[in-house]
Amino acid sequence: MRTLIFGSTIVDGKRVYKGSIIINDDVIETIYENETPCEHFDRTIDASGCFVFPGVIDEHVHFREPGMTEKADIRSESRAAAAGGVTSFFDMPNTSPATINLENLEDKFRRGAAESRVNYSFFFGATNSNYNMFDSLDVHRIPGIKLFMGASTGNMLVDRTEALENIFKNSPMPVMTHCEDTQLINSNMAEAKKLYGEDPDISQHYKIRSEEACVRSTELAIKLAQKYNTRLHIAHITTAREIEMINNAGDNISGEAVIAHLMFDNSSYDTLGTLIKCNPSVKTSADRDRIRRGLTDGSIYTVATDHAPHLLSQKEGGCAKAVSGMPMVQFSLCTMLTLSDQGILPIERVAELMCNNPAKLFEVRERGFLKEGYKADIAIVKRCEPYEVTNDMVVSKCGWTPLAGSRLSWKVVHTFCNGKHVYDNGKINDDVRGEEIRFR
């Protein structure tokens, strides 16, 4: 089947231009600049007034399957991804059971093939004792090794010096780290409980999971990566100090920002409470503003979501009882484009941070760019009158978003995944299945 997308503004990396795109089955056949071809097509999409982006690659999601499917699963969250212009995701290993051996990894791939509406892959999780499995991993099937240097959901903390050395020394692919110093966090929590009781108010969360806890762990990760020349990508940067550390660390080390830390700061706890509780925590407005500046000055290399759904009942309580994480994948692209409208970053940087750079970092084959011969993963979006986000709009199984009440000025109109029209003006095509992503 040949499809023509015409009348649009194409955004891909540093280029923004008027043009048309021809899709032939699952690939981009031809891109025309300032021209619309006159021939017969099986399908035409009039994208007048719209902007065409590469399909977003969300390198950091928690789709909760297996083991926590009351919150989310691959089917429900890949549908939300499609509705948000996200055509590829890399799922994290802290499921139940955890993705820390080949058997569990293969199980994830089977689930992805059966249920995912968009393209999929899965990180392999490092533990204190499984680095000897790295040689058995197929570097063409998985993006990298996920290393929890701070305790978070899933009990996958790696805190032994010898284990950390072995992971950085032996990883055959990028290592993505969650950097927090668990010992300091535990000490901070104990002190907070003495002052405020067994479940301190959420306003204390950014002090418990503190700036110093992040900085200490990030410093160690950078030191190990430099020692072993490891390609290190530090997930969900939350502090200005970490950004400066990354800027001085060399080309082999990069940082990721996620939507929550670009949108919220510690004053947001007053109105949103535990809805924005996440690990690492939302920090100060100065930290948020420095991360935002990092979107354009090169300090931040990728933007993802850390999409982590929970039931609203699980978000009740304070620092100790409420769980950490929030759903974001459906609104990430439109949120970034709204920030662009506000002057935070140029529109072409949205494509670089969410599409091009994840593809380059993890060496994704034939995705992440609008190029002839590449897979036809495409998001078509349109600027609109600002509208209020409501929970009724949420496709994720959990049924809520911390963005409810905020106003966005963009909507996703169409999403194509491997040339298949998976999302069309509010309708998700449940007959579509994504493909396993290939790397390197």
C-alpha positions as CSV (number, residue, x, y, z in Angstrom):
1,M,0.0,0.0,0.0
2,R,1.2,3.5,-0.9
3,T,0.2,6.4,1.3
4,L,0.8,10.1,0.6
5,I,1.0,12.6,3.4
6,F,0.9,16.1,2.0
7,G,0.5,19.8,2.9
8,S,2.5,19.5,6.1
9,T,5.5,21.1,7.8
10,I,8.2,18.4,8.3
11,V,10.3,18.6,11.5
12,D,13.3,16.4,11.7
13,G,16.4,17.4,13.7
14,K,17.7,20.7,12.6
15,R,15.4,21.0,9.6
16,V,11.9,22.4,9.4
17,Y,10.4,22.6,5.9
18,K,7.3,22.2,3.9
19,G,6.9,18.9,2.2
20,S,5.2,15.6,1.4
21,I,6.0,12.1,2.4
22,I,5.2,8.9,0.5
23,I,5.0,5.6,2.5
24,N,5.3,2.4,0.6
25,D,4.1,-0.5,2.9
26,D,6.2,-0.1,6.0
27,V,8.9,2.3,4.9
28,I,9.3,5.9,3.8
29,E,9.7,5.7,0.0
30,T,10.2,9.4,-0.9
31,I,10.3,12.8,0.8
32,Y,9.5,15.8,-1.3
33,E,10.5,19.3,-0.2
34,N,8.1,22.0,-1.2
35,E,6.3,19.7,-3.6
36,T,3.3,17.4,-3.8
37,P,3.5,14.5,-6.2
38,C,0.6,14.1,-8.7
39,E,0.0,10.3,-9.0
40,H,-2.4,7.7,-7.7
41,F,-2.1,6.5,-4.0
42,D,-4.0,4.0,-2.1
43,R,-4.5,6.4,0.7
44,T,-3.9,10.2,1.2
45,I,-3.6,12.2,4.4
46,D,-4.2,15.9,4.1
47,A,-1.9,17.3,6.7
48,S,-2.4,20.9,5.9
49,G,-1.7,23.0,8.9
50,C,0.0,20.1,10.7
51,F,3.6,19.2,11.6
52,V,5.1,15.8,10.8
53,F,7.6,14.4,13.2
54,P,9.5,11.1,13.4
55,G,7.6,8.7,15.7
56,V,8.8,9.4,19.2
57,I,11.2,6.8,20.8
58,D,10.4,6.7,24.5
59,E,13.6,5.2,25.9
60,H,12.3,4.9,29.5
61,V,8.9,3.4,30.4
62,H,7.5,1.0,33.0
63,F,4.6,-0.8,31.4
64,R,4.2,-3.0,34.5
65,E,3.9,-6.4,32.7
66,P,4.4,-9.0,34.0
67,G,3.3,-8.9,37.7
68,M,1.6,-5.5,38.2
69,T,-1.0,-5.6,35.5
70,E,-3.7,-4.2,37.7
71,K,-1.9,-0.9,37.1
72,A,-1.0,-1.2,33.5
73,D,0.1,-3.7,30.8
74,I,1.7,-3.7,27.4
75,R,-1.6,-3.6,25.6
76,S,-3.0,-0.6,27.5
77,E,0.1,1.4,27.7
78,S,1.2,0.9,24.0
79,R,-2.3,2.1,23.1
80,A,-1.6,5.2,25.2
81,A,1.8,5.6,23.4
82,A,0.1,5.4,20.0
83,A,-2.3,8.1,21.1
84,G,0.6,10.3,22.0
85,G,2.7,9.9,18.8
86,V,5.1,7.5,20.5
87,T,5.9,4.6,18.0
88,S,8.7,2.9,20.0
89,F,9.3,2.2,23.7
90,F,12.1,0.6,25.8
91,D,10.6,-1.0,28.9
92,M,12.4,-1.1,32.2
93,P,13.4,-4.4,33.9
94,N,11.8,-3.9,37.4
95,T,8.7,-6.0,36.7
96,S,7.7,-9.1,38.6
97,P,9.6,-11.2,37.9
98,A,12.4,-8.8,37.0
99,T,14.1,-8.9,33.6
100,I,17.4,-10.1,35.0
101,N,17.9,-13.4,33.1
102,L,17.4,-14.7,29.6
103,E,14.2,-16.6,30.3
104,N,12.4,-13.5,31.7
105,L,13.7,-11.4,28.8
106,E,12.3,-13.8,26.3
107,D,9.0,-13.7,28.1
108,K,8.9,-10.0,27.7
109,F,9.5,-10.2,24.0
110,R,6.7,-12.7,23.6
111,R,4.4,-10.4,25.4
112,G,5.4,-7.5,23.3
113,A,4.9,-9.4,20.0
114,A,1.4,-10.4,21.1
115,E,0.1,-7.2,22.6
116,S,2.1,-4.1,21.7
117,R,0.4,-1.7,19.3
118,V,3.8,0.1,18.7
119,N,7.4,-1.0,18.4
120,Y,9.0,-2.4,21.5
121,S,12.2,-3.5,23.3
122,F,13.3,-4.3,26.8
123,F,16.3,-3.3,28.9
124,F,18.2,-6.1,30.7
125,G,18.4,-5.4,34.4
126,A,21.8,-5.5,36.3
127,T,22.0,-7.1,39.7
128,N,24.8,-7.6,42.2
129,S,25.5,-11.0,40.6
130,N,24.4,-11.3,37.0
131,Y,27.1,-9.5,35.0
132,N,28.4,-12.8,33.8
133,M,25.2,-13.1,31.7
134,F,26.2,-10.1,29.6
135,D,28.1,-12.1,27.1
136,S,24.9,-14.1,26.3
137,L,22.9,-11.0,25.5
138,D,22.0,-10.3,21.8
139,V,23.2,-6.7,21.4
140,H,20.9,-6.4,18.3
141,R,17.8,-7.0,20.3
142,I,18.1,-4.9,23.5
143,P,19.0,-1.2,23.9
144,G,21.2,-1.5,27.0
145,I,21.7,-2.5,30.6
146,K,19.6,-0.8,33.2
147,L,21.4,-0.2,36.5
148,F,19.6,0.9,39.7
149,M,22.3,2.6,41.8
150,G,19.5,3.8,44.0
151,A,16.6,1.8,45.4
152,S,13.3,2.3,43.5
153,T,10.3,0.3,42.6
154,G,11.3,-3.4,42.1
155,N,14.0,-4.1,44.7
156,M,16.8,-4.1,42.1
157,L,19.4,-2.0,44.0
158,V,23.0,-2.7,43.1
159,D,25.2,-1.3,45.8
160,R,28.2,-3.6,46.1
161,T,31.5,-2.0,44.9
162,E,32.7,-5.1,43.1
163,A,29.4,-5.6,41.3
164,L,29.4,-2.0,40.1
165,E,32.9,-2.4,38.8
166,N,32.0,-5.6,37.0
167,I,28.9,-4.1,35.4
168,F,30.7,-1.0,34.0
169,K,33.7,-3.1,33.0
170,N,31.8,-5.8,31.1
171,S,28.7,-4.1,29.6
172,P,28.7,-4.6,25.8
173,M,26.2,-1.8,25.3
174,P,25.2,1.5,27.0
175,V,24.5,1.5,30.7
176,M,21.5,3.5,31.8
177,T,21.6,4.4,35.5
178,H,19.1,5.4,38.1
179,C,21.4,7.5,40.4
180,E,20.5,8.0,44.0
181,D,22.5,7.2,47.2
182,T,20.2,4.8,49.1
183,Q,22.2,5.0,52.3
184,L,21.7,8.8,52.5
185,I,18.0,8.5,51.5
186,N,17.4,6.0,54.3
187,S,19.2,8.4,56.8
188,N,17.1,11.3,55.6
189,M,13.9,9.3,55.9
190,A,14.8,8.2,59.5
191,E,15.4,11.8,60.4
192,A,12.1,13.0,58.8
193,K,10.2,10.3,60.7
194,K,11.6,11.5,63.9
195,L,10.4,15.1,63.1
196,Y,7.1,14.4,61.3
197,G,5.9,10.9,62.2
198,E,5.9,7.6,60.4
199,D,4.6,9.0,57.1
200,P,6.1,12.5,56.6
201,D,4.1,14.9,54.4
202,I,4.9,14.8,50.7
203,S,6.4,18.3,51.0
204,Q,9.4,16.6,52.5
205,H,10.0,14.2,49.6
206,Y,12.5,16.3,47.8
207,K,14.5,16.7,51.0
208,I,14.5,13.0,51.7
209,R,15.4,12.0,48.2
210,S,17.7,14.9,48.1
211,E,19.9,16.8,45.7
212,E,23.0,15.4,47.6
213,A,21.7,11.8,47.2
214,C,21.5,12.3,43.4
215,V,24.9,14.0,43.2
216,R,26.8,11.4,45.2
217,S,25.5,8.6,43.0
218,T,25.9,10.4,39.7
219,E,29.5,11.2,40.7
220,L,30.2,7.5,41.3
221,A,28.6,6.5,38.0
222,I,30.6,9.0,36.1
223,K,33.8,7.9,37.8
224,L,33.2,4.2,36.9
225,A,32.2,5.1,33.3
226,Q,35.4,7.1,32.8
227,K,37.5,4.3,34.4
228,Y,36.2,1.6,32.0
229,N,35.3,3.8,29.0
230,T,31.6,2.8,29.3
231,R,28.9,4.5,27.4
232,L,26.9,5.9,30.3
233,H,23.4,7.5,30.0
234,I,22.1,8.9,33.3
235,A,18.3,8.7,33.6
236,H,16.0,11.4,34.9
237,I,18.4,14.1,35.8
238,T,16.9,16.3,38.5
239,T,19.5,18.7,39.7
240,A,21.5,21.6,38.3
241,R,24.7,20.2,39.9
242,E,24.3,16.9,38.0
243,I,24.0,18.8,34.7
244,E,27.3,20.6,35.3
245,M,28.9,17.2,36.2
246,I,27.8,15.7,32.9
247,N,28.9,18.7,31.0
248,N,32.4,18.2,32.3
249,A,32.5,14.4,32.0
250,G,33.2,13.8,28.3
251,D,31.4,12.7,25.2
252,N,30.8,9.2,26.4
253,I,28.4,10.3,29.1
254,S,25.0,11.9,28.6
255,G,21.9,12.7,30.6
256,E,18.1,12.2,30.1
257,A,15.4,14.6,31.3
258,V,11.8,13.4,31.9
259,I,8.6,15.2,31.6
260,A,7.8,15.4,35.3
261,H,11.0,17.2,36.1
262,L,10.5,19.7,33.3
263,M,7.0,20.5,34.3
264,F,7.0,20.5,38.1
265,D,9.0,21.8,41.0
266,N,8.8,21.4,44.8
267,S,6.0,24.1,45.0
268,S,3.9,21.8,42.9
269,Y,3.5,19.4,45.9
270,D,1.2,22.0,47.4
271,T,-1.5,21.4,44.8
272,L,-0.7,18.0,43.3
273,G,0.6,16.2,46.4
274,T,1.6,12.6,45.9
275,L,0.4,12.6,42.3
276,I,3.9,13.9,41.4
277,K,5.8,11.7,43.9
278,C,8.5,10.0,41.8
279,N,12.1,8.7,42.2
280,P,14.3,10.7,42.0
281,S,12.1,13.5,43.4
282,V,10.9,16.7,41.8
283,K,13.3,19.3,43.1
284,T,13.4,23.1,43.2
285,S,12.4,25.6,40.6
286,A,16.1,26.5,40.1
287,D,16.8,22.8,39.3
288,R,13.8,22.6,36.9
289,D,14.8,25.8,35.1
290,R,18.4,24.5,34.7
291,I,17.1,21.3,33.2
292,R,14.9,23.3,30.8
293,R,17.9,25.3,29.7
294,G,19.7,22.1,29.2
295,L,17.2,21.2,26.4
296,T,18.8,23.8,24.2
297,D,22.4,24.2,25.4
298,G,23.2,20.5,24.8
299,S,23.4,19.5,28.5
300,I,20.4,17.2,28.1
301,Y,20.7,14.6,25.3
302,T,17.3,12.9,25.4
303,V,13.8,13.5,26.8
304,A,11.7,10.5,27.9
305,T,8.8,10.0,30.3
306,D,9.7,7.5,33.0
307,H,6.0,6.5,32.4
308,A,5.1,4.6,35.6
309,P,1.4,4.1,36.2
310,H,-0.1,3.3,39.6
311,L,-3.7,3.1,40.8
312,L,-4.9,6.3,42.5
313,S,-5.5,4.3,45.6
314,Q,-1.8,3.5,45.7
315,K,-0.9,7.2,45.6
316,E,-2.5,7.9,48.9
317,G,-0.4,8.8,51.9
318,G,2.9,10.7,52.3
319,C,6.6,10.2,51.7
320,A,6.6,6.7,53.2
321,K,3.3,5.2,52.2
322,A,2.4,6.6,48.7
323,V,4.1,4.9,45.8
324,S,6.4,6.7,43.4
325,G,5.7,7.2,39.7
326,M,3.2,8.7,37.3
327,P,1.8,8.1,33.8
328,M,3.1,10.4,31.1
329,V,3.5,8.7,27.7
330,Q,0.2,9.9,26.1
331,F,0.9,13.6,26.6
332,S,4.7,13.8,26.4
333,L,5.1,15.0,22.8
334,C,2.3,17.6,23.2
335,T,3.8,18.8,26.4
336,M,7.2,19.3,24.8
337,L,5.6,21.2,21.9
338,T,3.7,23.4,24.4
339,L,7.0,24.2,26.1
340,S,8.3,25.1,22.7
341,D,5.4,27.5,22.2
342,Q,6.4,29.1,25.5
343,G,9.9,29.7,24.2
344,I,11.6,27.0,26.3
345,L,13.1,25.3,23.2
346,P,12.9,25.5,19.4
347,I,10.5,23.0,17.8
348,E,13.3,21.2,15.9
349,R,14.9,20.4,19.3
350,V,11.8,18.4,20.2
351,A,12.5,16.1,17.3
352,E,16.2,15.8,18.3
353,L,15.6,15.1,21.9
354,M,12.7,12.7,21.6
355,C,13.4,11.0,18.3
356,N,16.8,11.5,16.7
357,N,19.0,11.3,19.8
358,P,17.5,8.2,21.4
359,A,18.0,6.5,18.0
360,K,21.7,7.6,17.8
361,L,22.5,6.8,21.5
362,F,21.2,3.2,21.3
363,E,22.0,2.8,17.6
364,V,18.4,2.0,16.6
365,R,18.2,0.6,13.1
366,E,16.2,2.6,10.6
367,R,14.0,4.5,13.0
368,G,14.1,7.9,14.8
369,F,14.4,10.0,11.6
370,L,12.3,10.9,8.6
371,K,14.6,9.4,5.9
372,E,14.0,7.6,2.7
373,G,14.3,3.8,3.3
374,Y,13.6,4.2,7.1
375,K,10.6,2.6,8.8
376,A,7.5,4.7,8.4
377,D,7.2,5.7,12.1
378,I,5.5,9.0,11.9
379,A,3.6,11.4,14.3
380,I,1.4,14.1,12.8
381,V,0.5,16.9,15.2
382,K,-1.4,20.1,15.0
383,R,-1.3,23.3,17.0
384,C,-4.7,24.2,18.5
385,E,-6.4,26.5,20.9
386,P,-5.2,25.7,24.4
387,Y,-7.3,23.0,26.0
388,E,-7.5,21.6,29.5
389,V,-6.2,18.1,30.1
390,T,-8.7,15.9,31.9
391,N,-8.6,12.4,33.3
392,D,-11.4,11.4,30.8
393,M,-8.8,11.7,28.0
394,V,-6.4,9.2,29.6
395,V,-5.9,5.9,27.6
396,S,-3.6,4.3,30.2
397,K,-5.2,1.7,32.3
398,C,-4.7,3.6,35.6
399,G,-7.1,6.3,34.3
400,W,-5.4,9.5,35.5
401,T,-2.6,11.9,34.8
402,P,-0.8,14.5,36.9
403,L,-1.2,16.9,34.0
404,A,-5.0,17.0,34.6
405,G,-5.9,20.7,34.8
406,S,-3.0,21.9,32.8
407,R,-3.4,23.4,29.4
408,L,-1.7,22.1,26.2
409,S,-1.7,23.8,22.8
410,W,-1.0,20.8,20.6
411,K,-2.8,17.5,19.7
412,V,-1.7,14.3,18.0
413,V,-3.8,13.8,14.9
414,H,-2.3,10.7,13.3
415,T,0.3,8.1,14.3
416,F,1.8,5.7,11.8
417,C,3.8,2.7,13.0
418,N,5.7,0.8,10.3
419,G,3.4,2.4,7.8
420,K,0.2,1.3,9.6
421,H,-2.3,3.9,10.7
422,V,-2.4,3.0,14.4
423,Y,-4.0,6.2,15.6
424,D,-6.4,8.4,13.6
425,N,-8.1,11.4,15.2
426,G,-8.9,9.8,18.5
427,K,-9.3,6.2,17.3
428,I,-6.8,3.5,18.0
429,N,-6.5,0.6,15.5
430,D,-6.3,-2.5,17.7
431,D,-5.5,-4.7,14.8
432,V,-2.0,-3.1,14.5
433,R,1.0,-4.7,16.1
434,G,4.4,-3.1,16.5
435,E,7.7,-4.7,15.6
436,E,10.6,-5.8,17.7
437,I,13.2,-3.0,17.5
438,R,16.7,-3.9,16.2
439,F,19.9,-2.2,17.3
440,R,23.5,-1.8,16.1
